[in-house]
Amino acid sequence: MAVPVKTMVAALCAGLAATLCTAVPARAGQDTGPAEHVWAVSGPERSTTAREPRARVSLDDTTGTLGLSVTRGGRTVIEPSPVGIVTERADLSQGLRFLDRNDRRVSERYRTESGKRLERRVRMNETRLSFATAAGARLDLVVRASADGVAYRYVLPAGHGDVLGETSAFNLPPQAGAWLGAYRVDNEGQFNQYTAATAPTGAYSDQALFATDGGYALLAESDLTGTYSGARLAHDQGTGTYRIALADDRVHTDGPLTTPWRAMVVGDLATVTRSTFTDDLAPAAKVADTSWIRPGNVLWTWLAGGRAAGQSLAAQKAYVDYAAQRHWPYEAVDAGWYFKADEWDTTDPDWQTDSWLPDLVDHARAKGVGIIVWIHQRDLDTPEERAQWLPTLERWGVKGVKIDFMNSEAQPMLQWYDAVLAETAAHHLMVDFHGSTVPKGIQRTWPQVMTLEGVGGEEKKTNTAGHLTTLPFTRNVIGSMDFTPGGFQRTGRRPDSDAAEAGLAVVYESGLQMFAGTPESYDARPLARDFLEQVPAAWDDTRLLAGRPGQEAVLARRSGDRWFLGGVYAGAAHPAEVPMALGPGRWLVETVRDGADGLVQDRQVLRGGDTLGIDVAAGGGFAGIACRWHPGVTTCYR
């Protein structure tokens, strides 16, 4: 029996990794459905059974529309989904004809200053497909595939005019599990669980996680700058479709345009959790000398003392002294420190003497502590204001700025980000963005960005344990997250136990880990305090030991020869079992858990691959450290 030509080509495409295939149009008389071109793009693995994602791009020769689907291990992750962009001078979502293709291998190594691991290796295959309309308007679709993701972007030549929108969408299997955060301009919505089809009609953050037959898929974005507009997901209940909606009705362009990547982080849950795919897609670092960029833990004083603390030099000196006792390298001065700045005479060459901040910086320097300062975006929104503040803060010896209340991903605000990123780098100021966008490759390109909020964090009174156990698989996948753990004094206003709160310092990664507790709350919990003294803010490796979004998250992060453990659970008290997938040999494991009368520390020696048993309280968790054991080793603490 003769095999149709299209079937043969499709089978060949399915068996070729890192290859692009164009389907052969059907001969007259063959009933093979609509004529189309098909291209398969796979990652760097050569095995046809590899459990890595594969993209399939198709062009309907009748309508000239493009579609993209993703499979993993032969099973559907993303169903065929529309691809296209519309400008004021051309509709590049239909009427397209194929022109050309080009393939290349992307192989890079880079180092970051913060994140899940500092040393990174990138191995991707890239395919560029060129199309044109009957009127001659051009569109290049660039597709990349790696072992942990698929991404695509549009490239347009000059002369296309402003962008009016995208027809890009993601069609998920309707029954796929979905963990979604309702869209907010500050990206601080709560994550809730649905299926892809039952999620209510509305807008969602583009850090959406889905569980499909082919594995998990986290939708994301990378390489977003002021040349474009931020994306959110628009959804109609009853469908599995999530459409790209831009923050601007019209994106102004001048010359050629390369859009951000529409990214899909794909794999099993462990692969998605430890993925650096959105960073890997981003441009290389624009900061050559990074010796001044140093991650670390921070005593954050807002939840500890509020605005009154920010207005008091004496209070801030006391916080600095406590940070020094705990060996935390930074203290953050939040809102209030420049509350009378409008009274300062900035025309006076010595106007800076109106502030007590230089005195605090000198005091902190003598204690081995650096100062981070909060500042409102409105006080840095013009070149003149930045020229006033940023050099001054650098001259005073401030180590970083926490910039708050951007609350927009529209193009003008993204252009502001472009400017302030270059200027903070020039003035050797690390950055923590609050009321902000979420990481979209920004930390690779601008390594002084140590963390961003963009999360319903410790300050929120509406957090649930389900939200806390979803964040490691959604928001924190794409980059550092300033959740501000450690608010022990907020008992009754947070959904987790004390042991879980300590464990969040490991479960959540942040280059500047802002600890939100009061000195009194730490001293009342010496086991938690001593653990937080040990925890670093930069990691050599990250592993998921156990996890179910919305139910449990147990992560291990390595710094040097020690593994730090953190676990957080939703639901009732129960015994939990955690596989110690840390490597062969014997490990001393020291854990801090909830006991009947407060925190309890346990010590035991386990072999790699053994199971760690933990009695978990309601809404509980644990914190721990593991180090190599041999006779004479009695603790992992240093």
C-alpha positions in Angstrom: 0.0 0.0 0.0 1.4 3.4 -1.0 2.2 5.8 1.8 1.2 9.4 1.1 4.1 11.7 0.6 3.0 14.1 3.3 2.9 11.2 5.8 6.4 10.1 4.9 7.8 13.6 5.3 6.0 14.1 8.7 7.4 10.8 9.9 10.9 11.9 8.8 10.5 15.2 10.6 9.4 13.5 13.8 12.6 11.5 13.8 15.0 14.3 13.2 16.2 16.3 16.1 17.6 19.8 15.4 16.2 19.7 11.9 13.8 21.8 9.9 11.4 20.0 7.5 9.1 21.4 4.8 6.1 19.3 4.0 5.5 18.4 0.3 2.2 19.6 -1.1 -0.2 16.8 -1.9 -0.5 15.5 -5.5 -3.8 15.9 -7.3 -6.3 13.3 -6.2 -4.8 12.6 -2.8 -7.2 13.2 0.1 -4.8 14.5 2.7 -6.6 17.5 4.0 -5.6 21.2 3.5 -2.2 21.8 1.9 0.3 23.2 4.4 4.0 23.6 5.0 5.3 22.1 8.2 8.5 22.6 10.1 9.7 20.7 13.1 12.2 22.3 15.5 13.8 20.3 18.2 16.4 20.9 20.9 20.1 19.8 20.9 19.5 16.2 21.9 19.8 13.7 19.1 17.7 10.9 20.5 14.3 10.5 19.0 12.9 9.4 22.3 14.4 12.3 24.3 12.0 13.8 26.8 12.6 17.3 25.5 10.1 19.6 23.9 9.6 19.9 20.2 7.9 22.6 18.3 5.9 22.2 15.1 5.3 25.3 12.9 2.7 25.1 10.2 1.6 27.4 7.4 -1.9 26.9 6.0 -1.4 27.4 2.2 -5.0 28.3 1.8 -5.3 31.1 4.4 -1.7 31.9 4.8 -2.0 31.6 8.6 0.7 30.3 10.9 0.4 27.9 13.8 2.7 26.5 16.4 2.3 23.5 18.7 4.6 21.8 21.2 4.9 18.2 22.1 7.1 16.3 24.6 7.7 12.6 24.3 5.1 12.4 21.6 2.4 13.9 23.8 0.7 17.2 23.5 1.8 20.2 25.6 0.6 23.1 23.5 -2.1 22.4 20.8 -1.8 24.2 17.5 -2.0 27.9 18.3 -2.2 31.0 16.2 1.0 33.0 15.5 1.0 36.5 14.0 1.4 40.2 14.4 -0.6 43.2 13.0 0.9 46.6 12.3 -0.7 49.8 11.0 0.6 49.0 7.5 0.4 45.2 7.3 -1.6 42.3 8.7 1.1 39.7 9.2 -1.2 37.1 10.7 -2.7 35.9 7.4 -2.1 35.8 3.7 1.5 34.7 4.2 3.7 32.8 1.8 6.9 31.0 2.7 10.2 32.4 1.4 13.2 30.9 3.1 14.6 29.2 6.2 17.9 29.4 8.1 19.1 27.2 11.0 21.8 27.8 13.5 23.0 26.3 16.8 23.1 28.6 19.8 25.8 27.6 22.3 26.8 30.0 25.1 28.2 30.0 28.6 27.6 32.9 31.0 27.8 33.7 34.7 25.2 35.5 36.7 25.6 37.3 40.0 22.4 35.7 41.5 19.8 33.1 40.7 19.4 29.3 40.9 22.9 28.7 39.8 25.7 31.1 38.9 27.3 29.2 36.1 25.0 28.7 33.1 25.3 26.8 29.8 23.0 27.5 26.8 22.4 24.9 24.1 19.6 25.6 21.7 18.6 25.2 18.1 17.3 28.2 16.2 15.2 28.2 13.1 14.3 31.4 11.2 11.4 31.2 8.8 10.8 34.1 6.4 7.4 34.9 5.0 5.8 37.7 3.0 2.3 38.9 2.1 1.1 39.4 -1.5 1.9 43.1 -1.0 5.5 42.3 -0.1 5.3 42.9 3.7 7.9 40.8 5.4 7.8 38.7 8.6 10.5 36.5 10.1 9.4 34.0 12.7 12.4 32.9 14.9 11.9 29.7 16.9 14.2 28.3 19.5 14.1 24.9 21.2 16.2 23.6 24.1 16.1 20.8 26.5 13.7 22.8 28.8 11.7 25.1 26.5 10.5 26.4 23.2 10.2 30.1 22.3 9.4 32.3 19.4 9.6 35.9 18.4 8.9 38.2 15.4 11.4 40.2 13.4 10.2 42.9 11.1 12.2 45.1 8.7 11.9 48.9 8.8 8.7 50.5 7.3 6.1 48.3 9.0 4.7 51.2 11.1 3.4 50.9 14.7 2.3 47.6 16.1 -1.4 47.3 16.7 -1.4 43.9 18.4 -0.5 40.3 18.1 -2.7 37.3 17.2 -0.3 35.1 19.3 -2.1 32.7 21.6 -1.5 29.5 23.5 -4.1 26.7 23.1 -3.9 24.4 26.1 -5.7 21.1 26.4 -9.0 22.2 28.1 -8.6 19.7 30.9 -5.0 20.7 31.7 -4.3 21.7 35.3 -3.8 25.5 35.6 -2.2 27.7 38.2 -2.9 31.3 37.4 -2.5 34.7 39.0 -5.0 37.4 38.1 -3.3 40.2 36.2 -2.4 43.3 38.2 -0.2 46.2 37.1 2.1 45.4 40.1 2.0 41.7 39.4 1.1 40.9 43.0 -2.0 38.8 42.3 -2.6 35.5 44.2 -2.1 32.2 42.4 -5.2 29.9 42.2 -5.8 26.5 40.7 -8.2 25.8 37.9 -8.2 23.8 34.7 -7.3 25.6 31.5 -11.0 25.8 30.5 -12.6 26.5 33.8 -10.5 29.5 34.7 -12.8 32.6 34.9 -12.9 35.0 32.0 -10.3 37.7 32.5 -6.7 38.7 32.3 -3.9 36.7 33.8 -0.2 37.2 34.5 2.0 35.7 31.8 3.7 33.5 34.4 1.0 30.8 34.0 1.7 27.1 34.8 -0.2 24.2 33.1 0.0 20.5 33.6 -0.6 18.5 30.4 -0.2 14.9 29.3 3.2 16.0 27.9 4.4 17.6 31.1 4.3 21.0 32.6 4.4 24.2 30.6 5.1 27.6 32.1 4.2 30.5 29.8 6.6 33.5 30.1 8.3 36.3 28.2 11.9 37.3 27.7 14.0 40.2 26.4 11.3 42.8 27.0 12.5 46.4 26.6 11.2 49.8 25.8 11.0 49.0 22.1 7.8 47.0 22.8 5.0 46.5 25.3 4.5 44.1 28.2 2.2 41.1 27.7 -0.6 39.6 29.7 -2.8 36.6 29.0 -6.5 37.1 28.0 -8.8 34.2 28.5 -12.5 33.3 27.9 -13.9 30.7 30.3 -14.9 27.4 28.6 -11.8 27.4 26.3 -8.2 26.4 26.7 -7.0 29.5 24.8 -4.8 32.2 26.4 -4.3 35.1 24.0 -1.4 37.6 24.2 -2.7 41.1 25.1 -0.3 44.0 25.1 -0.3 46.8 27.7 -0.4 49.4 24.8 -3.1 49.7 22.1 -0.3 51.0 19.8 3.4 50.1 20.1 5.4 52.9 18.6 8.3 51.7 16.5 11.0 53.4 14.4 12.9 51.2 12.1 13.3 47.4 12.3 11.6 45.6 15.2 12.5 42.4 17.1 9.8 41.5 19.6 10.3 39.9 23.0 10.3 36.1 23.1 7.1 34.2 23.7 8.5 31.5 25.9 7.2 28.1 27.1 9.3 26.4 29.8 8.5 22.7 29.3 9.4 19.5 31.2 8.6 17.6 34.3 8.1 19.7 37.4 11.8 19.4 38.5 13.0 20.6 35.1 10.7 23.6 35.0 11.6 24.6 38.6 15.3 24.6 38.0 15.1 26.1 34.5 16.9 29.3 33.5 15.3 29.3 30.0 14.0 32.9 30.2 17.5 34.1 31.2 19.1 32.0 28.5 17.0 33.7 25.8 18.1 37.2 27.0 20.9 39.3 25.6 24.4 39.0 27.2 25.3 41.2 30.1 25.9 44.9 29.4 28.0 45.3 32.6 31.6 44.3 32.1 32.9 44.8 35.6 30.6 43.1 38.1 33.1 43.1 41.0 30.9 45.6 42.9 27.8 43.4 42.6 27.4 41.2 45.7 24.3 39.3 46.7 23.4 39.0 50.3 20.8 38.9 53.0 19.3 42.1 54.2 17.7 43.3 57.4 14.6 45.0 55.9 13.0 47.5 58.3 9.6 48.3 56.8 7.6 45.5 58.3 9.9 45.7 61.3 9.4 49.3 62.1 7.4 51.1 59.4 7.8 54.7 58.3 8.7 55.8 61.9 11.8 53.7 61.7 12.6 55.1 58.3 12.6 58.6 59.8 14.9 57.8 62.7 18.7 57.7 62.5 18.9 56.2 65.9 16.5 53.4 64.9 18.3 52.7 61.7 21.7 52.5 63.6 20.2 49.9 65.9 19.0 47.9 62.9 22.5 48.1 61.4 24.0 46.9 64.7 21.7 43.9 64.7 22.4 43.1 61.1 26.1 43.1 62.0 25.5 40.7 64.9 23.7 38.3 62.5 26.5 38.6 59.9 23.9 39.9 57.3 25.8 42.1 54.8 23.0 44.7 54.2 20.4 46.8 56.0 17.6 48.4 54.0 16.2 51.8 54.8 12.7 52.0 53.6 10.2 54.8 53.1 10.6 57.9 55.3 14.3 58.6 55.2 14.0 61.5 52.8 10.5 62.6 53.9 11.6 66.3 54.0 13.6 66.1 50.8 11.3 68.7 49.3 12.7 71.2 51.9 16.3 70.5 50.9 18.0 73.3 49.0 19.5 71.4 46.1 21.0 74.6 44.7 23.4 74.6 47.6 26.6 72.7 46.8 26.3 71.2 50.4 22.6 70.3 50.1 23.4 66.7 50.9 24.2 67.6 54.5 20.5 68.1 55.1 20.2 64.2 55.2 21.3 61.9 58.0 21.8 59.1 55.5 25.6 59.7 55.1 26.0 59.3 58.8 24.2 56.0 58.7 26.3 54.8 55.8 29.5 55.6 57.7 28.2 53.9 60.8 27.2 50.8 58.8 30.5 50.7 57.0 32.4 50.6 60.3 30.2 47.5 61.2 30.8 45.8 57.8 27.2 46.4 56.7 26.1 48.0 53.4 23.0 50.3 53.1 20.2 49.8 50.6 17.7 52.7 50.3 14.1 52.9 49.2 13.1 55.5 46.7 9.9 56.2 44.9 9.9 56.0 41.1 8.4 59.4 40.8 11.6 60.8 42.2 13.6 59.2 39.5 11.3 59.6 36.5 13.2 62.3 34.7 16.9 62.5 33.6 17.3 65.5 35.8 16.1 63.7 39.0 18.3 60.7 38.3 21.3 63.0 37.7 20.6 64.5 41.1 20.0 61.3 43.1 22.0 58.5 41.7 25.5 60.2 41.7 24.7 61.4 45.2 23.8 58.0 46.6 26.9 56.6 45.0 29.1 59.3 46.6 27.5 58.7 50.0 28.5 55.0 49.7 25.0 53.5 49.3 25.2 50.0 47.9 21.8 49.7 46.2 18.4 51.2 45.6 14.9 49.7 46.1 12.8 51.6 43.5 9.1 51.3 44.1 5.7 52.0 42.4 6.4 51.6 38.6 3.0 49.8 38.4 3.1 49.5 34.6 4.4 47.5 31.7 3.4 50.0 29.1 6.0 51.1 26.6 6.8 54.5 28.2 7.5 52.8 31.5 9.6 50.1 29.9 11.7 53.0 28.3 12.2 54.4 31.8 13.5 50.9 32.9 15.9 51.0 30.0 17.3 54.4 31.1 17.5 53.6 34.9 19.1 50.3 34.3 22.0 51.9 32.4 22.3 54.7 34.9 22.3 52.5 38.1 25.0 50.3 36.5 27.0 53.4 35.7 26.8 54.5 39.4 27.5 51.0 40.8 24.1 50.7 42.5 22.5 47.3 42.9 18.7 47.4 42.2 15.6 45.9 43.8 12.4 46.8 41.8 9.2 46.9 43.8 5.7 47.5 42.4 7.3 46.3 39.2 7.3 44.0 36.3 8.6 40.5 36.8 12.0 39.2 35.6 12.0 38.7 31.8 15.7 38.0 31.2 16.6 41.3 32.9 19.0 39.8 35.4 21.2 38.3 32.7 21.4 41.5 30.7 21.6 43.8 33.7 23.3 41.8 36.5 23.0 44.6 39.1 19.3 43.7 39.3 19.4 41.5 42.3 15.7 40.9 42.7 12.2 42.2 41.8 9.0 42.1 43.7 6.1 41.3 41.2 4.7 38.9 43.7 2.0 38.7 46.4 4.7 38.6 49.1 5.0 38.8 52.9 3.2 42.2 53.1 0.0 40.7 51.7 -2.7 39.8 54.3 -4.6 37.6 51.8 -1.8 35.0 51.1 -2.8 31.3 51.4 -0.6 28.3 51.9 -1.7 27.2 48.4 -0.2 30.5 47.0 3.0 30.0 48.9 3.4 26.4 47.5 2.7 27.6 44.0 5.3 30.4 43.8 8.4 28.1 43.3 6.8 26.7 40.2 5.5 30.0 38.7 6.9 33.4 39.6 10.3 32.2 41.1 11.0 30.1 38.0 11.6 33.1 35.8 13.9 35.0 38.2 14.7 36.4 41.6 11.7 37.1 43.8 11.6 39.6 46.6 8.9 37.9 48.7 10.6 39.2 51.9 10.4 36.1 54.1 11.1 36.0 57.9 8.2 38.0 59.2 7.9 36.0 62.3 6.1 38.8 64.2 3.2 38.5 61.8 1.8 35.3 63.4 -1.9 35.2 62.6 -1.4 37.4 59.6 0.5 34.8 57.5 -0.7 31.3 56.5 2.5 29.4 57.4 4.2 28.1 60.6 7.4 29.4 62.0 9.4 26.4 60.6 7.9 27.0 57.1 8.7 30.7 57.4 12.4 29.9 58.1 12.3 27.5 55.1 11.1 30.2 52.8 14.6 31.7 52.8 15.6 28.7 50.8 12.4 27.9 49.0 12.4 31.4 47.5 15.5 32.6 45.6 16.4 36.3 45.8 19.8 37.9 45.2 19.0 40.4 47.9 17.0 38.3 50.4 15.1 40.8 52.4 14.3 39.5 55.9 11.1 41.1 57.2 11.2 40.2 60.9 11.9 42.4 63.9 15.0 41.7 66.0 12.8 40.7 68.9 11.0 38.1 66.7 14.3 36.6 65.7 15.6 36.5 69.2 12.4 34.8 70.4 13.1 32.0 67.9 16.9 31.3 68.2 16.8 28.2 66.0 15.2 30.2 63.1 17.6 33.1 63.8 20.7 30.8 63.7 19.5 29.2 60.5 19.0 32.5 58.8 22.6 33.5 59.8 23.8 30.5 57.8 21.8 31.0 54.6 23.6 32.6 51.6 21.8 34.5 48.9 23.7 33.1 45.9 23.6 29.5 44.8 25.7 27.0 42.9 22.9 24.6 42.1 19.1 24.2 42.8 17.1 21.0 42.9 13.5 20.2 43.5 13.2 17.4 46.1 9.4 17.1 46.3 6.7 19.3 44.9 3.0 19.6 43.9 1.9 23.1 43.0 -0.5 24.4 45.6 0.3 21.6 48.0 4.0 21.3 48.7 7.4 22.6 47.7 10.7 21.3 49.0 13.8 22.7 47.4 17.5 22.1 48.0 20.0 24.8 47.0 23.8 24.3 47.2 26.4 26.8 48.2 29.9 25.4 48.1 29.8 22.0 49.8 26.6 22.5 51.8 23.0 22.0 50.7 20.4 24.2 52.2 16.9 22.8 52.5 13.5 24.5 52.6 10.0 23.0 52.6 6.5 24.6 52.8 3.2 22.7 52.8 -0.5 23.5 52.5 -3.1 21.6 54.4 -3.4 19.7 57.7 -0.6 18.4 59.8 0.9 15.2 58.5 4.1 13.2 58.3 6.1 14.1 55.1 8.8 12.1 53.3 11.5 13.9 51.3 13.9 12.0 49.1 17.5 13.2 49.8 18.6 13.4 46.2 21.8 15.2 47.1 24.4 12.8 45.8 26.0 9.5 47.0 27.6 9.1 50.3 26.7 10.0 53.9 25.1 13.3 54.8 24.6 15.0 58.1 21.1 16.6 57.9 20.1 19.2 60.5 16.5 20.3 60.3 14.4 22.9 62.1 10.7 21.9 62.4 7.6 22.9 64.4 7.2 21.2 67.8 4.5 21.4 70.4 6.2 24.2 72.3 8.0 26.0 69.5 10.8 25.1 67.0 12.8 21.9 67.4 16.1 20.9 65.8 16.8 17.3 64.7 20.1 15.8 63.5 20.5 12.6 61.6 22.9 10.9 59.2 21.4 9.7 55.9 22.8 8.3 52.7 22.1 10.0 49.4 18.8 8.7 48.1 17.4 7.9 51.6 14.2 9.4 52.7 14.0 12.2 55.2 11.0 12.0 57.5 9.5 15.3 58.8 6.5 15.8 61.0 4.8 18.8 59.3 2.4 21.1 61.2 -0.7 22.5 59.6 0.5 25.0 57.0 3.9 24.0 58.1 7.3 23.2 56.7 10.9 23.0 57.7 14.4 24.4 57.1 17.6 22.5 57.1 21.3 22.2 56.2 23.0 19.0 54.8 26.8 18.5 54.7 29.1 15.6 54.1 29.4 13.4 57.2 32.4 11.5 58.5 33.4 10.6 62.0 33.9 13.8 64.0 31.5 16.0 62.1 28.8 17.1 64.5 27.2 20.1 62.8 26.9 21.8 59.4 26.7 25.2 61.0 29.8 27.4 60.6 
